[in-house]
Amino acid sequence: MAPPEGNPNPGGFNIRVVSAAILAPVVLAVVYGGTPFFEVLIAAAALIMAFEWNRMCDGRPGWLVVGAFYIGIPCWALLSLRADPVAGRETLFWLLAIVWSADTGAYAFGRLIGGPKLAPFISPNKTWAGFAGGVGSAAIVGIATALAMELTAILPLAGWSALIGAVSQGGDLVESWVKRHFSVKDTGTIIPGHGGLLDRVDGLLIAAIGVFLISLVGEGSILTWM
């Protein structure tokens, strides 16, 4: 998750950039390596997120059940997507690029343009301009992916990418609502400048489910039927 669109703290933003610059290559290398490294990464991430969720909701049984689904289903979806023997690696790279670009685009356009708030009662700093910037950035990733993989359906993939970018930002809002419900600013402190792991991957969790459902309907990675 990018810093709030209205956050004026340049020092905090610089820490976020450094953290992302260190973590992103590691994640990409693990995705590229596949089994067993990817499974170990997902298992470790799931344990950390479960700990953060439990602490955030103070161990309330009903919310623990919600957390099991909120964390478990996306982790299973990511494992299933990567296990695709045809285009699992490429699909994960595409998904990560969408989430990261939507996150960055939303932050940049929100800061530059501002304007009407997207969901003021959930996340006061997010704007419609930021949302549009995030969706547009995701669409550009779709176009770039299609060109890089020499796919013919450039515009359809751009459209699907934009949709996943929108879903990713929806995931950001979902966690913002949960944190507001429990009066929590961050889910943890494990990642400098980003807070907890849940704060970092909130958009990815929901986007992973979206991509998995698309692949399920299409009987294979979306990149193989474009």
C-alpha positions as CSV (number, residue, x, y, z in Angstrom):
1,M,0.0,0.0,0.0
2,A,1.4,3.4,-0.9
3,P,1.5,6.2,1.6
4,P,-1.7,8.2,2.0
5,E,-2.2,10.5,-1.0
6,G,-2.1,13.5,1.2
7,N,0.9,12.6,3.3
8,P,3.4,15.5,3.2
9,N,6.2,13.7,5.1
10,P,9.1,13.3,2.7
11,G,11.3,11.5,5.2
12,G,8.6,8.8,5.7
13,F,8.2,8.5,2.0
14,N,12.0,8.1,1.5
15,I,12.0,5.2,4.0
16,R,9.1,3.6,2.1
17,V,11.0,3.9,-1.2
18,V,14.2,2.3,0.3
19,S,12.1,-0.6,1.9
20,A,10.3,-1.2,-1.4
21,A,13.6,-1.1,-3.4
22,I,15.0,-3.8,-1.1
23,L,12.0,-6.1,-0.9
24,A,10.7,-6.0,-4.5
25,P,13.8,-7.7,-6.0
26,V,13.6,-10.4,-3.3
27,V,9.9,-11.1,-4.1
28,L,10.5,-11.1,-7.8
29,A,13.4,-13.5,-7.4
30,V,11.3,-15.9,-5.3
31,V,8.4,-15.8,-7.8
32,Y,10.9,-16.5,-10.6
33,G,12.5,-19.4,-8.7
34,G,9.1,-21.1,-8.0
35,T,9.0,-24.3,-5.9
36,P,9.9,-24.6,-3.1
37,F,10.9,-21.0,-2.5
38,F,7.6,-19.5,-3.4
39,E,5.6,-21.9,-1.1
40,V,8.0,-21.0,1.8
41,L,7.5,-17.3,1.1
42,I,3.7,-17.6,1.1
43,A,3.7,-19.7,4.2
44,A,5.9,-17.3,6.1
45,A,3.8,-14.3,4.9
46,A,0.6,-16.1,6.0
47,L,2.0,-16.6,9.5
48,I,3.0,-13.0,9.8
49,M,-0.3,-11.7,8.5
50,A,-2.2,-14.0,10.9
51,F,-0.2,-12.7,13.8
52,E,-0.9,-9.1,12.7
53,W,-4.6,-9.8,12.2
54,N,-4.9,-11.5,15.6
55,R,-3.2,-8.5,17.3
56,M,-5.3,-6.0,15.5
57,C,-8.7,-7.6,16.3
58,D,-7.5,-8.5,19.9
59,G,-8.2,-12.2,19.4
60,R,-12.0,-11.8,18.9
61,P,-13.3,-15.2,17.7
62,G,-15.6,-13.9,14.9
63,W,-12.9,-11.7,13.5
64,L,-10.4,-14.5,13.7
65,V,-12.6,-16.5,11.4
66,V,-12.9,-13.5,9.0
67,G,-9.1,-13.2,9.1
68,A,-8.7,-16.9,8.2
69,F,-10.6,-16.4,5.0
70,Y,-9.2,-12.9,4.3
71,I,-5.6,-14.2,4.5
72,G,-6.1,-17.9,3.6
73,I,-8.0,-17.6,0.3
74,P,-5.6,-15.1,-1.4
75,C,-2.6,-17.2,-0.3
76,W,-4.2,-20.2,-1.8
77,A,-5.0,-18.2,-5.0
78,L,-1.4,-17.1,-5.3
79,L,-0.1,-20.6,-4.9
80,S,-2.6,-21.8,-7.5
81,L,-1.7,-19.1,-10.0
82,R,2.1,-19.8,-9.7
83,A,1.5,-23.5,-10.1
84,D,0.2,-23.0,-13.6
85,P,2.8,-24.9,-15.7
86,V,2.1,-22.8,-18.8
87,A,2.3,-19.2,-17.6
88,G,2.3,-19.2,-13.8
89,R,5.5,-17.2,-13.5
90,E,4.4,-14.6,-16.0
91,T,0.9,-14.3,-14.5
92,L,2.4,-13.5,-11.0
93,F,4.8,-10.9,-12.5
94,W,1.8,-9.3,-14.3
95,L,-0.3,-9.3,-11.1
96,L,2.5,-7.8,-9.0
97,A,3.2,-5.1,-11.7
98,I,-0.5,-4.2,-11.7
99,V,-0.7,-3.9,-8.0
100,W,2.5,-1.9,-7.6
101,S,1.7,0.4,-10.5
102,A,-1.9,1.0,-9.3
103,D,-0.5,1.8,-5.9
104,T,2.1,4.2,-7.2
105,G,-0.3,5.8,-9.8
106,A,-2.9,6.4,-7.1
107,Y,-0.4,8.1,-4.8
108,A,1.1,10.2,-7.6
109,F,-2.1,11.4,-9.2
110,G,-3.7,11.9,-5.8
111,R,-0.9,14.2,-4.7
112,L,-0.7,16.1,-8.0
113,I,-4.4,16.6,-8.7
114,G,-6.2,16.1,-5.4
115,G,-9.9,16.9,-5.7
116,P,-13.0,15.0,-4.4
117,K,-12.4,12.3,-1.9
118,L,-13.0,8.7,-2.8
119,A,-14.2,7.3,0.5
120,P,-13.7,10.1,3.1
121,F,-15.2,8.1,6.0
122,I,-12.9,5.1,5.4
123,S,-9.6,6.6,4.0
124,P,-9.8,10.5,4.1
125,N,-6.7,11.1,2.0
126,K,-7.7,9.0,-1.1
127,T,-9.2,10.8,-4.0
128,W,-11.0,10.0,-7.2
129,A,-8.1,11.4,-9.2
130,G,-5.8,9.0,-7.4
131,F,-8.2,6.1,-8.1
132,A,-8.3,7.1,-11.8
133,G,-4.5,7.4,-11.9
134,G,-4.1,3.9,-10.4
135,V,-6.5,2.4,-12.9
136,G,-4.8,4.1,-15.7
137,S,-1.4,3.0,-14.5
138,A,-2.6,-0.6,-14.3
139,A,-3.9,-0.4,-17.9
140,I,-0.5,0.8,-19.1
141,V,1.0,-2.3,-17.4
142,G,-1.5,-4.4,-19.4
143,I,-0.4,-2.8,-22.7
144,A,3.3,-3.2,-21.8
145,T,2.7,-6.9,-20.9
146,A,0.9,-7.6,-24.2
147,L,3.6,-5.9,-26.2
148,A,6.4,-7.7,-24.3
149,M,4.7,-11.1,-24.7
150,E,3.7,-10.4,-28.3
151,L,0.0,-10.9,-27.5
152,T,-2.6,-9.8,-30.1
153,A,-5.3,-8.8,-27.6
154,I,-3.6,-5.6,-26.4
155,L,-6.7,-3.6,-25.6
156,P,-8.6,-6.5,-23.9
157,L,-5.6,-7.1,-21.6
158,A,-5.4,-3.4,-20.9
159,G,-9.0,-3.5,-19.8
160,W,-8.5,-6.6,-17.6
161,S,-5.5,-4.9,-16.1
162,A,-7.4,-1.8,-15.3
163,L,-10.1,-3.9,-13.7
164,I,-7.6,-5.7,-11.5
165,G,-6.0,-2.3,-10.6
166,A,-9.4,-1.1,-9.5
167,V,-10.0,-4.2,-7.4
168,S,-6.5,-3.8,-5.9
169,Q,-7.5,-0.3,-4.7
170,G,-10.7,-1.7,-3.4
171,G,-8.6,-4.1,-1.3
172,D,-6.8,-1.1,0.1
173,L,-10.1,0.4,1.2
174,V,-11.2,-2.9,2.8
175,E,-8.2,-3.0,5.1
176,S,-8.5,0.8,5.8
177,W,-12.1,0.1,7.0
178,V,-11.0,-2.7,9.2
179,K,-8.2,-0.7,10.8
180,R,-10.6,2.2,11.3
181,H,-13.0,-0.2,12.9
182,F,-10.4,-1.2,15.5
183,S,-8.8,2.3,15.7
184,V,-5.5,1.0,14.4
185,K,-3.1,3.1,12.3
186,D,-0.9,0.2,11.1
187,T,-1.1,-3.5,11.5
188,G,2.5,-3.8,12.6
189,T,6.0,-2.5,12.2
190,I,7.8,-5.3,10.4
191,I,8.5,-3.2,7.2
192,P,10.1,0.2,7.9
193,G,7.9,3.0,6.4
194,H,5.1,0.7,5.5
195,G,3.9,-0.7,8.9
196,G,2.9,-4.3,8.9
197,L,2.9,-6.9,6.1
198,L,-0.9,-6.5,5.8
199,D,-0.4,-2.8,5.2
200,R,1.9,-3.7,2.3
201,V,-0.2,-6.4,0.6
202,D,-3.8,-5.3,1.2
203,G,-4.3,-4.6,-2.5
204,L,-2.6,-7.8,-3.6
205,L,-4.7,-10.0,-1.4
206,I,-8.0,-9.0,-3.1
207,A,-6.4,-8.7,-6.6
208,A,-5.0,-12.2,-6.4
209,I,-8.6,-13.5,-5.9
210,G,-9.7,-11.5,-8.9
211,V,-7.0,-12.9,-11.2
212,F,-7.6,-16.4,-9.9
213,L,-11.4,-16.2,-10.7
214,I,-10.6,-14.8,-14.2
215,S,-8.2,-17.8,-14.7
216,L,-10.8,-20.2,-13.4
217,V,-13.4,-19.0,-15.8
218,G,-11.0,-19.0,-18.7
219,E,-9.6,-22.4,-17.8
220,G,-6.1,-21.1,-17.6
221,S,-4.0,-18.0,-17.2
222,I,-5.5,-14.9,-18.8
223,L,-2.1,-14.4,-20.5
224,T,-2.6,-17.7,-22.5
225,W,-6.0,-16.8,-23.9
226,M,-5.4,-13.2,-24.9
